[in-house]
């Protein structure tokens, strides 16, 4: 690619940006909540919409059934198996979004996107999925569109692989990959589901924490009981559940499950020194959400707590009467959703078993426990010497005028492990999210600048990747 | 009263029983859920309905406003201040009912009463409020109706006092009593909101546990957070709440709040010996609800655990994502509803303060706690030497053919303390509920026999009370 060609693409992006925004809005209006079966039709609608949009760029784009919500596969070269003359990348994103509750905390309806002003003056796009992952996904699609419009062709071969179950653990996605692995082959994968270092500094994510997400349901009496008549004599599942969960952490914030930290290594001194320089402080990281004290393991840097150390979060709990007023009830059951973020060296299956053993050992007589499995994915460490990584870093640094930071993310993208295991592909993780995007929360947003410069960043990255020797 | 008159009343009750049942059904159809503001109109309708029904018996019956749901006051002698020539009793009941959730566990709509067959062949009335307290309340109203119909008059003077906020802590009822104490004077109170010893053995309740019902809400970040990005660094209110609640009990089932047991006395040896003879076993008490092991303080009889010992129940808990599937969220807040049943010697205000101090001392940095007050009532011990008690025991023993048991109930009826404190009245507690009535639960029922013989019991009790010297 010539620099002139790239410049032409960038100019097109700027000129066409209002249309890019309208195309994002069209996708944001689709209520593709994967967790709730009531929205299965909307998930299908989002897949159809994306397949149609990508087909308009000259791709052979198909909605493909899975055992759950459908995926979208689209190939630029009609063969899409990495065997062509040009570099060939597999782009991954997801069209499904998180549930919107608590709805009363949204300032506007979550599926009616708008551009508005952030308190500090930034222009932001507000809607469920504005960032995660529709906004991010559309930065790449719009970059491809600009290449086609401005130059008539893409600079390399691309296969799109867009799933609809990322927010519910991608359970049906690994089997889909395995069943279609030949046609999904490529040189490596591009994943746009991660963040920037700060609003002005781009980043490439070089590691991801793994995820084990379990549900625990404790049952006692066969019906709800009156706490006046039975209180003191009948087993209370909420009491059992709070006792068990209340003991998961010791006074130093360590997780007490036997064997939980087996295999976890401290950071190498040189990496720790680099991370110290990044100077992630409670002031910058916690204050914007109303907090001030790192709540994780004592004796660890804040950046370690959120990226290189394993954690446990209780994500939800419910039991008994939770409505207005009071009700003197001992409920028949209580349940909680609990997730663990894992790091390199931890085996998800062993962690899940250790957790379930821990719970089961504490279930008293007259109680039963049931477990539900939502996710299980290992941590990922990407190779720092990937050529694509250097190329992307160069492109990002040119676009943003600041050197791109390479760092480990606290989040989990389970499919990255599947790409490695099933397709043999490394992944390059570039994204434009910010810590204050409220993803998974009310009032999710994406900076207009993230969307605009995200498109421009991908346009530049595609040019750099196309120029790499294979 | 002559025995012949009483027999005439009892015969009338038997002959008119189908109509009694239809009148109960009419009351059960009114959705008078006091906890939910959406049903305020239904509460008013229940009060109007009862005032009309009692007025038809010749009472001066009025719906009386309170700061909450209205009360009904009805006087048989037009003056109703206990100053007449005859004995004068104040009858108390409540028309409000508990919420119906979880609705999906009801076998039929909760406000469409039916008579059906229990699994063991007993005939039962099924509806919300069938027992608590509409069914119980109607046993007394129907007994009065039978006296009027069969003999043309009541055997003594009666004031009805029926409230609409018992299920939400009777907060506005004590002020109502205080404001109207002169017109509510009587010789003593009759309360029909308690139970039988077993389906064939009547009982008089001689003590009631007190109740402190609190709500705890813990808040941390100003919005929900993504547990991948913030997990390990951000304070999680569910974790704080489960830690605090999980520590409320030690390994022997004792409550760990400092000072909680101050003033609590062991039962006198003679009462303990009597209670041992009652032989309340897990087989009879817990097995019907699917349990087998008394879960209270170690070293205490089951009957002590449920009646003479103070307890703590976590009645509800909620925080984070509780819907289908999974959501990786650290919520901004979590809350729980917690109640304490108190015994003689415990001061409700001190217990509430001790609990709140206990919680507050365990709130870490970055968290706030808010408390909500739902109920605060002391335990009650009634005098065993009341003449009315012996008279009622005689009447119950004659009706049921078994000696009536005198025992302490684990439940709480806060107004009984108010009657003593504000009106200077002792209360006689007689009721026909059974442990398996599912009060406060789905599929609440009242045995048809409880309803029928409950009416007959009150008819006899009124005769015995009328014959007492003043």
Interface residues (C-beta under 8 A of the other chain):
Chain A: X34 X35 X36 X37 X98 X99 X101 X102 X105 X167 X168 X169 X195 X209 X211 X213 X215 X220 X221 X222 X223 X224 X225 X226 X227 X228 X229 X230 X231 X232 X233 X234 X235 X236 X238 X239 X241 X242 X243 X244 X245 X246 X247 X248 X249 X285 X286 X289 X290 X291 X292 X293 X294 X295 X296 X297 X302 X305 X306 X309 X311 X312 X313 X314 X315 X316 X317 X318 X319 X320 X321 X322 X323 X324 X325 X326 X327 X328 X329 X330 X331 X334 X335 X336 X337 X339 X341 X364 X365 X366 X374 X375 X409 X410 X411 X412 X435 X438 X439 X440 X441 X442 X443
Chain B: X34 X35 X36 X37 X98 X99 X101 X102 X105 X167 X168 X169 X195 X209 X211 X213 X215 X220 X221 X222 X223 X224 X225 X226 X227 X228 X229 X230 X231 X232 X233 X234 X235 X236 X238 X239 X241 X242 X243 X244 X245 X246 X247 X248 X249 X285 X286 X289 X290 X291 X292 X293 X294 X295 X296 X297 X302 X305 X306 X309 X311 X312 X313 X314 X315 X316 X317 X318 X319 X320 X321 X322 X323 X324 X325 X326 X327 X328 X329 X330 X331 X334 X335 X336 X337 X339 X341 X364 X365 X366 X374 X375 X409 X410 X411 X412 X435 X438 X439 X440 X441 X442 X443
